[in-house]
Amino acid sequence: MCIFTQENTNAFIDDATLLLHYLGIVKTSCDSRAIIQQYRNFLFSPVD
């Protein structure tokens, strides 16, 4: 089972983007979004 559903994928990415930006991990929201996108496939990948 996936922890996150496809319906709240965008909301999760937006929240994570804002969090990373707030924490100063990345300087721009575009950079943080790119980082989140890299982990998106892992988070939503089906478990065999």
N, C-alpha and C positions, 0 to 999 in steps of 0.2 A: 504494500500500500504506500502511496505517496503521502508525505506529510502535508504538502500543499496541494490544493486542487487547482485545476486549470483556470477556474473562474476568478480566483484571487491572485493569480500570477502577477498581473500588472500592479495590483495594490501592494503586494509584497516587495516587488522590485522598487517601487516608488518609495516605500517606507525605508528600505535598506539604503537607497540612494541618499535620502535625506539624513539618515543616521550617520553614514560614512562622511557626508559633507559636514555635518555638525561636529563630528569628532575630529575633523581636520585631517582625516586619513588621506583624503584626496582634496585637491584644490578646486575642482570644478565638478558639477553634477554630471557632466558628460563622462568624465573619467570614472566616477564611481559607478555610473550606469554600465559602462563597459565591463567593469570588474564583476558586477552582479550578473551580467549576461553570461560571463564565462562560467559561473557556477550554476546558472539556471538549468542547463541540461543535466547536470549532476543531481540537482534537487528533484527534478521532475522525471528523471529517467526511470523506466519501469524496472522493478526488481525481478529477476528471473528466479 
